Amino acid sequence: PARVTGYAGLGGGLLFRRSDLEAEVNGARLSLQFSGEQGRPGQFELDLDDLGRWQPAASGQLKLAGELEPATRKLRFSGSAQALSWGELQLERAQLDGAYRHDGEHDFSVNLSGEEADWRDLQLGTLQLAASGNQAAHAVTLSSTGNIQGEIRLNGAFSDGRWNGALAPTLLETPRQSWRLADAVAIAA
């Protein structure tokens, strides 16, 4: 069953229109509020009791809340997850925050911190993911403690319709041995 009350408006370029919406669909609850008054951000809340209803091979609970500033076209959000499973990755708890600006550059940042992370038979402990940049250039860093300790960094950029990047030198420690990437590795797609 689905229940939707109210109204919502979203124009091109992430421009909110006056909105007052409450919806419950497939076990997810969404609230979208925007008065349309100058200088007041629109607000949203999303609560998924079972991620598996929306993403195959996934499970867990997800809560997100955020604001959209119409004047700057900037979206800010934060949230949390519990008992998250996606394929072979398990996270007991996770925190998420980020921002996106819908302008010429499309600036973005996303940070994810997961606790009690497991992948296959590896206990990753704490997992941190940070991504930032814009439409032209961006960087991603993934770090882990536990059975695998270390950090992987990837920087990249789009140019002439192609993506070019580099995996930075790194050292990863495992219970059996160390793995070292002494020099940066170029990656193209």
Rosetta blueprint (number, residue, H / E / L):
1 P L
2 A E
3 R E
4 V E
5 T E
6 G E
7 Y E
8 A E
9 G E
10 L E
11 G E
12 G L
13 G L
14 L L
15 L E
16 F E
17 R E
18 R E
19 S E
20 D E
21 L E
22 E E
23 A E
24 E E
25 V E
26 N L
27 G L
28 A E
29 R E
30 L E
31 S E
32 L E
33 Q E
34 F E
35 S L
36 G L
37 E L
38 Q L
39 G L
40 R L
41 P L
42 G E
43 Q E
44 F E
45 E E
46 L E
47 D E
48 L E
49 D L
50 D L
51 L H
52 G H
53 R H
54 W L
55 Q L
56 P L
57 A L
58 A E
59 S E
60 G E
61 Q E
62 L E
63 K E
64 L E
65 A E
66 G E
67 E E
68 L E
69 E E
70 P L
71 A L
72 T L
73 R L
74 K E
75 L E
76 R E
77 F E
78 S E
79 G E
80 S E
81 A E
82 Q E
83 A E
84 L E
85 S E
86 W E
87 G L
88 E L
89 L E
90 Q E
91 L E
92 E E
93 R E
94 A E
95 Q E
96 L E
97 D E
98 G E
99 A E
100 Y E
101 R E
102 H L
103 D L
104 G L
105 E L
106 H L
107 D L
108 F E
109 S E
110 V E
111 N E
112 L E
113 S E
114 G E
115 E E
116 E E
117 A E
118 D E
119 W E
120 R L
121 D L
122 L E
123 Q E
124 L E
125 G E
126 T E
127 L E
128 Q E
129 L E
130 A E
131 A E
132 S E
133 G E
134 N L
135 Q L
136 A L
137 A E
138 H E
139 A E
140 V E
141 T E
142 L E
143 S E
144 S E
145 T L
146 G L
147 N L
148 I L
149 Q E
150 G E
151 E E
152 I E
153 R E
154 L E
155 N E
156 G E
157 A E
158 F E
159 S E
160 D L
161 G L
162 R E
163 W E
164 N E
165 G E
166 A E
167 L E
168 A L
169 P L
170 T E
171 L E
172 L E
173 E E
174 T L
175 P L
176 R L
177 Q L
178 S E
179 W E
180 R E
181 L E
182 A L
183 D L
184 A L
185 V E
186 A E
187 I E
188 A E
189 A L
